[in-house]
């Protein structure tokens, strides 16, 4: 049964008894909780799946974790203060999800797409005790929205899978290629893949991260 959380969400219960592992989904800019939730039926039944809706409503439709602006040269930049607020909101949601849905606090996976990946990385790097794994699709690490002193955090239990389209026109693949060296520097196991697509998830990409979920813990 669906519970009340700080954010609107979709929920698929685990088929397992007792505290269940969970996948918490964070959609991309301009989308909503139904987007990544479309993967739910193809993901292992042992997981409870909670897909969150970002807090900022957009016109005429869609939602965002933080605003993106364009300057006079059409260069885009993010509202990092809003991103940090959303980071804290997701952290709070994790606590509520564990409580309300009987989730194993040691087996939480964040799955993000684009802006949702950027935020997933921020949550995991700022609060690694709350996140065991991240599946980061078509995103990158924004160091400006990480908690102060993140370099000193204990990342001993964190694992990351991240992927990107080699012809992505929204987030340059060069930005994504910096992610694995960044995680390597922090001692975080990271699997990075590229696929010959734009800003999206190919079937091969889906099957690869699904296999990664099945072979990591």
Secondary structure as UniProt FT lines:
FT   STRAND          9..12
FT   STRAND          20..26
FT   TURN            29..30
FT   HELIX           34..37
FT   TURN            38..39
FT   HELIX           40..42
FT   TURN            45..46
FT   STRAND          48..52
FT   STRAND          56..57
FT   STRAND          63..64
FT   STRAND          68..70
FT   TURN            72..73
FT   STRAND          76..78
FT   HELIX           80..100
FT   TURN            101..102
FT   STRAND          103..113
FT   HELIX           115..126
FT   HELIX           128..130
FT   STRAND          133..137
FT   HELIX           143..145
FT   TURN            148..149
FT   HELIX           150..152
FT   TURN            156..157
FT   STRAND          159..165
FT   TURN            166..167
FT   HELIX           173..185
FT   TURN            186..187
FT   STRAND          189..195
FT   HELIX           203..215
//
